[in-house]
Amino acid sequence: MWYFAWILGVTMAVLLASMSAMMCDAKECALDEARKQNPDA
């Protein structure tokens, strides 16, 4: 039964990594958009 926990753990790690990457990318894109709209700040 350990393989079920292993598969779930790997799946959760992959999902968490992809969510983290998407959040980081979204934050970076938001900062770029803010810089484009107000370049002197």
C-alpha positions in Angstrom: 0.0 0.0 0.0 3.0 2.3 0.3 2.9 2.9 -3.5 -0.5 4.7 -3.1 1.0 7.2 -0.7 4.0 7.5 -3.0 1.9 8.2 -6.0 -0.2 10.7 -4.1 2.9 12.4 -2.7 4.5 12.7 -6.1 1.2 14.0 -7.6 0.8 16.6 -4.9 4.5 17.7 -5.3 4.0 18.2 -9.1 0.7 20.1 -8.6 2.3 22.3 -6.0 5.3 23.0 -8.1 3.2 23.9 -11.1 0.9 26.1 -9.0 3.9 27.9 -7.6 5.4 28.4 -11.0 2.1 29.9 -12.3 1.8 32.2 -9.3 5.3 33.4 -9.7 4.8 34.0 -13.4 1.5 35.8 -12.7 3.2 38.1 -10.1 6.0 38.8 -12.6 3.6 39.6 -15.4 1.6 41.9 -13.0 4.8 43.8 -12.1 5.7 44.2 -15.8 2.2 45.5 -16.6 2.4 48.0 -13.7 5.8 49.2 -15.0 4.4 49.6 -18.5 1.5 51.7 -17.3 3.5 53.9 -14.9 7.2 53.9 -16.1 8.3 56.9 -14.1 7.5 55.3 -10.7 
